[in-house]
Amino acid sequence: MKLAGIVLTVLGVLALAYQGIRYTTREKLIDIGPLKVTTSERKTIPLPPIVGGIALVAGIALILSDRKKTS
């Protein structure tokens, strides 16, 4: 449980810091013999701050609950 708590805490902090997942797609526009034209487009999948906050709180709760069980 402690490992899951640590993972959730780290993911929550990252979600709050970056507020989304960014990636780039490449697409061929023209491919005629030696002439090749491509374009790249940056896209973002937004993550609301509430998702990061929930993951952070859940991770901390798992870490604290594991501490109480072992004591």
N, CA, C and O atoms as a Tinker XYZ file with bonds, in Angstrom:
   284  protein
     1  N      0.809000   -1.185000    0.000000    73     2
     2  CA     0.000000    0.000000    0.000000    64     1     3
     3  C      0.860000    1.260000    0.000000    63     2     4     5
     4  O      0.492000    2.284000   -0.576000    81     3
     5  N      2.000000    1.161000    0.652000    73     3     6
     6  CA     2.864000    2.329000    0.731000    64     5     7
     7  C      3.383000    2.704000   -0.655000    63     6     8     9
     8  O      3.496000    3.887000   -0.976000    81     7
     9  N      3.699000    1.700000   -1.478000    73     7    10
    10  CA     4.177000    1.973000   -2.838000    64     9    11
    11  C      3.096000    2.651000   -3.671000    63    10    12    13
    12  O      3.377000    3.594000   -4.411000    81    11
    13  N      1.864000    2.172000   -3.552000    73    11    14
    14  CA     0.747000    2.792000   -4.282000    64    13    15
    15  C      0.550000    4.232000   -3.820000    63    14    16    17
    16  O      0.253000    5.106000   -4.634000    81    15
    17  N      0.709000    4.484000   -2.540000    73    15    18
    18  CA     0.592000    5.842000   -2.007000    64    17    19
    19  C      1.663000    6.767000   -2.547000    63    18    20    21
    20  O      1.391000    7.921000   -2.876000    81    19
    21  N      2.879000    6.259000   -2.637000    73    19    22
    22  CA     3.976000    7.064000   -3.163000    64    21    23
    23  C      3.740000    7.373000   -4.639000    63    22    24    25
    24  O      3.950000    8.503000   -5.081000    81    23
    25  N      3.303000    6.370000   -5.403000    73    23    26
    26  CA     3.039000    6.565000   -6.832000    64    25    27
    27  C      1.927000    7.586000   -7.030000    63    26    28    29
    28  O      2.047000    8.478000   -7.870000    81    27
    29  N      0.841000    7.464000   -6.263000    73    27    30
    30  CA    -0.263000    8.424000   -6.384000    64    29    31
    31  C      0.169000    9.838000   -5.999000    63    30    32    33
    32  O     -0.248000   10.809000   -6.629000    81    31
    33  N      0.991000    9.952000   -4.982000    73    31    34
    34  CA     1.475000   11.261000   -4.567000    64    33    35
    35  C      2.318000   11.907000   -5.657000    63    34    36    37
    36  O      2.144000   13.087000   -5.962000    81    35
    37  N      3.220000   11.146000   -6.237000    73    35    38
    38  CA     4.071000   11.680000   -7.314000    64    37    39
    39  C      3.227000   12.063000   -8.530000    63    38    40    41
    40  O      3.426000   13.127000   -9.116000    81    39
    41  N      2.284000   11.197000   -8.907000    73    39    42
    42  CA     1.426000   11.511000  -10.042000    64    41    43
    43  C      0.557000   12.735000   -9.777000    63    42    44    45
    44  O      0.312000   13.530000  -10.685000    81    43
    45  N      0.094000   12.892000   -8.548000    73    43    46
    46  CA    -0.695000   14.068000   -8.191000    64    45    47
    47  C      0.101000   15.348000   -8.296000    63    46    48    49
    48  O     -0.401000   16.354000   -8.797000    81    47
    49  N      1.342000   15.323000   -7.828000    73    47    50
    50  CA     2.202000   16.507000   -7.916000    64    49    51
    51  C      2.498000   16.832000   -9.386000    63    50    52    53
    52  O      2.467000   17.996000   -9.784000    81    51
    53  N      2.782000   15.809000  -10.184000    73    51    54
    54  CA     3.044000   16.051000  -11.607000    64    53    55
    55  C      1.820000   16.585000  -12.332000    63    54    56    57
    56  O      1.941000   17.463000  -13.186000    81    55
    57  N      0.647000   16.069000  -12.003000    73    55    58
    58  CA    -0.587000   16.550000  -12.638000    64    57    59
    59  C     -0.848000   18.002000  -12.270000    63    58    60    61
    60  O     -1.304000   18.780000  -13.108000    81    59
    61  N     -0.568000   18.374000  -11.038000    73    59    62
    62  CA    -0.740000   19.767000  -10.640000    64    61    63
    63  C      0.287000   20.680000  -11.292000    63    62    64    65
    64  O     -0.021000   21.826000  -11.619000    81    63
    65  N      1.499000   20.184000  -11.481000    73    63    66
    66  CA     2.557000   21.009000  -12.065000    64    65    67
    67  C      2.368000   21.216000  -13.562000    63    66    68    69
    68  O      2.505000   22.338000  -14.050000    81    67
    69  N      2.056000   20.157000  -14.296000    73    67    70
    70  CA     1.987000   20.252000  -15.750000    64    69    71
    71  C      0.590000   20.528000  -16.282000    63    70    72    73
    72  O      0.461000   21.059000  -17.384000    81    71
    73  N     -0.446000   20.193000  -15.553000    73    71    74
    74  CA    -1.844000   20.434000  -15.895000    64    73    75
    75  C     -2.241000   19.903000  -17.272000    63    74    76    77
    76  O     -3.117000   20.471000  -17.924000    81    75
    77  N     -1.619000   18.842000  -17.706000    73    75    78
    78  CA    -2.009000   18.225000  -18.963000    64    77    79
    79  C     -0.899000   17.372000  -19.541000    63    78    80    81
    80  O      0.258000   17.448000  -19.126000    81    79
    81  N     -1.285000   16.553000  -20.514000    73    79    82
    82  CA    -0.328000   15.695000  -21.203000    64    81    83
    83  C     -0.146000   16.264000  -22.607000    63    82    84    85
    84  O     -1.112000   16.401000  -23.357000    81    83
    85  N      1.081000   16.590000  -22.954000    73    83    86
    86  CA     1.373000   17.171000  -24.258000    64    85    87
    87  C      2.054000   16.144000  -25.150000    63    86    88    89
    88  O      2.908000   15.376000  -24.706000    81    87
    89  N      1.655000   16.149000  -26.420000    73    87    90
    90  CA     2.292000   15.258000  -27.387000    64    89    91
    91  C      2.257000   15.907000  -28.769000    63    90    92    93
    92  O      1.501000   16.850000  -29.004000    81    91
    93  N      3.081000   15.392000  -29.678000    73    91    94
    94  CA     3.187000   15.933000  -31.031000    64    93    95
    95  C      2.830000   14.849000  -32.034000    63    94    96    97
    96  O      3.274000   13.707000  -31.918000    81    95
    97  N      2.023000   15.221000  -33.020000    73    95    98
    98  CA     1.689000   14.299000  -34.101000    64    97    99
    99  C      2.301000   14.820000  -35.393000    63    98   100   101
   100  O      2.381000   16.028000  -35.611000    81    99
   101  N      2.728000   13.901000  -36.240000    73    99   102
   102  CA     3.283000   14.270000  -37.548000    64   101   103
   103  C      2.404000   13.675000  -38.632000    63   102   104   105
   104  O      1.949000   12.535000  -38.536000    81   103
   105  N      2.179000   14.463000  -39.653000    73   103   106
   106  CA     1.294000   14.045000  -40.731000    64   105   107
   107  C      1.925000   14.400000  -42.067000    63   106   108   109
   108  O      2.447000   15.501000  -42.246000    81   107
   109  N      1.872000   13.450000  -43.014000    73   107   110
   110  CA     2.378000   13.709000  -44.361000    64   109   111
   111  C      1.330000   14.495000  -45.140000    63   110   112   113
   112  O      0.168000   14.098000  -45.216000    81   111
   113  N      1.756000   15.607000  -45.715000    73   111   114
   114  CA     0.858000   16.378000  -46.554000    64   113   115
   115  C      1.020000   16.002000  -48.025000    63   114   116   117
   116  O      0.042000   15.758000  -48.732000    81   115
   117  N      2.276000   15.962000  -48.467000    73   115   118
   118  CA     2.578000   15.642000  -49.868000    64   117   119
   119  C      3.698000   14.612000  -49.888000    63   118   120   121
   120  O      4.693000   14.757000  -49.178000    81   119
   121  N      3.536000   13.573000  -50.701000    73   119   122
   122  CA     4.567000   12.548000  -50.867000    64   121   123
   123  C      4.613000   12.167000  -52.337000    63   122   124   125
   124  O      4.078000   11.137000  -52.747000    81   123
   125  N      5.268000   13.022000  -53.124000    73   123   126
   126  CA     5.375000   12.810000  -54.571000    64   125   127
   127  C      6.857000   12.658000  -54.916000    63   126   128   129
   128  O      7.602000   13.637000  -54.968000    81   127
   129  N      7.263000   11.419000  -55.149000    73   127   130
   130  CA     8.671000   11.157000  -55.517000    64   129   131
   131  C      9.606000   11.685000  -54.447000    63   130   132   133
   132  O      9.469000   11.340000  -53.274000    81   131
   133  N     10.578000   12.540000  -54.856000    73   131   134
   134  CA    11.541000   13.060000  -53.885000    64   133   135
   135  C     10.979000   14.205000  -53.036000    63   134   136   137
   136  O     11.611000   14.625000  -52.067000    81   135
   137  N      9.799000   14.708000  -53.395000    73   135   138
   138  CA     9.192000   15.817000  -52.662000    64   137   139
   139  C      8.308000   15.260000  -51.535000    63   138   140   141
   140  O      7.309000   14.582000  -51.776000    81   139
   141  N      8.710000   15.570000  -50.311000    73   139   142
   142  CA     7.943000   15.118000  -49.149000    64   141   143
   143  C      7.722000   16.305000  -48.225000    63   142   144   145
   144  O      8.671000   16.967000  -47.804000    81   143
   145  N      6.468000   16.562000  -47.920000    73   143   146
   146  CA     6.122000   17.666000  -47.033000    64   145   147
   147  C      5.338000   17.083000  -45.850000    63   146   148   149
   148  O      4.330000   16.400000  -46.027000    81   147
   149  N      5.828000   17.370000  -44.650000    73   147   150
   150  CA     5.150000   16.908000  -43.445000    64   149   151
   151  C      4.860000   18.105000  -42.546000    63   150   152   153
   152  O      5.488000   19.158000  -42.658000    81   151
   153  N      3.913000   17.919000  -41.674000    73   151   154
   154  CA     3.591000   18.946000  -40.691000    64   153   155
   155  C      3.514000   18.295000  -39.319000    63   154   156   157
   156  O      3.134000   17.132000  -39.186000    81   155
   157  N      3.873000   19.050000  -38.323000    73   155   158
   158  CA     3.757000   18.545000  -36.953000    64   157   159
   159  C      2.820000   19.463000  -36.185000    63   158   160   161
   160  O      2.845000   20.684000  -36.340000    81   159
   161  N      1.997000   18.846000  -35.356000    73   159   162
   162  CA     1.004000   19.596000  -34.594000    64   161   163
   163  C      1.104000   19.178000  -33.132000    63   162   164   165
   164  O      1.100000   17.991000  -32.807000    81   163
   165  N      1.193000   20.168000  -32.266000    73   163   166
   166  CA     1.245000   19.895000  -30.832000    64   165   167
   167  C     -0.167000   19.849000  -30.289000    63   166   168   169
   168  O     -0.982000   20.733000  -30.553000    81   167
   169  N     -0.442000   18.806000  -29.529000    73   167   170
   170  CA    -1.764000   18.641000  -28.934000    64   169   171
   171  C     -1.605000   18.465000  -27.431000    63   170   172   173
   172  O     -0.564000   18.025000  -26.945000    81   171
   173  N     -2.649000   18.814000  -26.716000    73   171   174
   174  CA    -2.636000   18.707000  -25.262000    64   173   175
   175  C     -3.930000   18.062000  -24.787000    63   174   176   177
   176  O     -5.022000   18.430000  -25.222000    81   175
   177  N     -3.790000   17.101000  -23.894000    73   175   178
   178  CA    -4.938000   16.523000  -23.202000    64   177   179
   179  C     -4.972000   17.202000  -21.841000    63   178   180   181
   180  O     -4.120000   16.926000  -20.996000    81   179
   181  N     -5.941000   18.087000  -21.613000    73   179   182
   182  CA    -5.950000   18.829000  -20.345000    64   181   183
   183  C     -6.349000   17.951000  -19.163000    63   182   184   185
   184  O     -7.217000   17.087000  -19.278000    81   183
   185  N     -5.701000   18.189000  -18.032000    73   183   186
   186  CA    -6.047000   17.523000  -16.770000    64   185   187
   187  C     -6.492000   18.610000  -15.796000    63   186   188   189
   188  O     -5.712000   19.510000  -15.484000    81   187
   189  N     -7.715000   18.543000  -15.318000    73   187   190
   190  CA    -8.161000   19.542000  -14.353000    64   189   191
   191  C     -7.346000   19.443000  -13.060000    63   190   192   193
   192  O     -6.923000   18.349000  -12.685000    81   191
   193  N     -7.123000   20.552000  -12.384000    73   191   194
   194  CA    -6.353000   20.511000  -11.128000    64   193   195
   195  C     -6.992000   19.627000  -10.065000    63   194   196   197
   196  O     -6.293000   19.123000   -9.185000    81   195
   197  N     -8.289000   19.432000  -10.129000    73   195   198
   198  CA    -8.953000   18.594000   -9.130000    64   197   199
   199  C     -8.467000   17.143000   -9.205000    63   198   200   201
   200  O     -8.412000   16.453000   -8.187000    81   199
   201  N     -8.118000   16.682000  -10.404000    73   199   202
   202  CA    -7.599000   15.314000  -10.572000    64   201   203
   203  C     -6.261000   15.168000   -9.845000    63   202   204   205
   204  O     -6.034000   14.186000   -9.138000    81   203
   205  N     -5.386000   16.145000  -10.023000    73   203   206
   206  CA    -4.104000   16.117000   -9.323000    64   205   207
   207  C     -4.273000   16.208000   -7.824000    63   206   208   209
   208  O     -3.573000   15.528000   -7.074000    81   207
   209  N     -5.204000   17.049000   -7.377000    73   207   210
   210  CA    -5.456000   17.187000   -5.946000    64   209   211
   211  C     -5.995000   15.918000   -5.325000    63   210   212   213
   212  O     -5.580000   15.529000   -4.234000    81   211
   213  N     -6.925000   15.267000   -6.019000    73   211   214
   214  CA    -7.487000   14.005000   -5.508000    64   213   215
   215  C     -6.409000   12.925000   -5.430000    63   214   216   217
   216  O     -6.333000   12.190000   -4.446000    81   215
   217  N     -5.573000   12.830000   -6.471000    73   215   218
   218  CA    -4.493000   11.834000   -6.457000    64   217   219
   219  C     -3.506000   12.114000   -5.334000    63   218   220   221
   220  O     -3.027000   11.189000   -4.679000    81   219
   221  N     -3.203000   13.383000   -5.110000    73   219   222
   222  CA    -2.265000   13.758000   -4.056000    64   221   223
   223  C     -2.831000   13.407000   -2.677000    63   222   224   225
   224  O     -2.131000   12.826000   -1.848000    81   223
   225  N     -4.078000   13.754000   -2.435000    73   223   226
   226  CA    -4.700000   13.462000   -1.132000    64   225   227
   227  C     -4.832000   11.949000   -0.923000    63   226   228   229
   228  O     -4.580000   11.450000    0.174000    81   227
   229  N     -5.223000   11.226000   -1.965000    73   227   230
   230  CA    -5.348000    9.771000   -1.844000    64   229   231
   231  C     -3.995000    9.122000   -1.568000    63   230   232   233
   232  O     -3.905000    8.190000   -0.769000    81   231
   233  N     -2.957000    9.601000   -2.217000    73   231   234
   234  CA    -1.621000    9.061000   -1.984000    64   233   235
   235  C     -1.139000    9.297000   -0.559000    63   234   236   237
   236  O     -0.579000    8.402000    0.074000    81   235
   237  N     -1.364000   10.505000   -0.064000    73   235   238
   238  CA    -0.963000   10.812000    1.311000    64   237   239
   239  C     -1.770000    9.972000    2.298000    63   238   240   241
   240  O     -1.232000    9.494000    3.297000    81   239
   241  N     -3.067000    9.791000    2.016000    73   239   242
   242  CA    -3.908000    8.972000    2.895000    64   241   243
   243  C     -3.425000    7.524000    2.926000    63   242   244   245
   244  O     -3.409000    6.900000    3.987000    81   243
   245  N     -3.031000    6.986000    1.775000    73   243   246
   246  CA    -2.520000    5.612000    1.750000    64   245   247
   247  C     -1.217000    5.475000    2.526000    63   246   248   249
   248  O     -1.007000    4.488000    3.231000    81   247
   249  N     -0.351000    6.461000    2.394000    73   247   250
   250  CA     0.926000    6.411000    3.118000    64   249   251
   251  C      0.676000    6.485000    4.627000    63   250   252   253
   252  O      1.277000    5.734000    5.396000    81   251
   253  N     -0.207000    7.386000    5.045000    73   251   254
   254  CA    -0.479000    7.526000    6.478000    64   253   255
   255  C     -1.205000    6.316000    7.041000    63   254   256   257
   256  O     -0.945000    5.916000    8.176000    81   255
   257  N     -2.112000    5.726000    6.269000    73   255   258
   258  CA    -2.825000    4.542000    6.767000    64   257   259
   259  C     -1.886000    3.345000    6.890000    63   258   260   261
   260  O     -2.052000    2.514000    7.783000    81   259
   261  N     -0.911000    3.256000    6.003000    73   259   262
   262  CA     0.065000    2.169000    6.089000    64   261   263
   263  C      0.947000    2.339000    7.321000    63   262   264   265
   264  O      1.342000    1.356000    7.946000    81   263
   265  N      1.251000    3.576000    7.666000    73   263   266
   266  CA     2.063000    3.845000    8.850000    64   265   267
   267  C      1.340000    3.405000   10.122000    63   266   268   269
   268  O      1.949000    2.839000   11.030000    81   267
   269  N      0.047000    3.668000   10.176000    73   267   270
   270  CA    -0.724000    3.316000   11.373000    64   269   271
   271  C     -0.869000    1.805000   11.516000    63   270   272   273
   272  O     -0.926000    1.300000   12.638000    81   271
   273  N     -0.930000    1.079000   10.414000    73   271   274
   274  CA    -1.052000   -0.382000   10.474000    64   273   275
   275  C      0.212000   -1.026000   11.003000    63   274   276   277
   276  O      0.136000   -1.991000   11.763000    81   275
   277  N      1.395000   -0.509000   10.615000    73   275   278
   278  CA     2.652000   -1.113000   11.023000    64   277   279
   279  C      3.050000   -0.745000   12.434000    63   278   280   281
   280  O      3.873000   -1.436000   13.034000    81   279
   281  N      2.489000    0.328000   12.990000    73   279   282
   282  CA     2.860000    0.771000   14.358000    64   281   283
   283  C      2.288000   -0.121000   15.413000    63   282   284
   284  O      2.504000    0.112000   16.602000    81   283
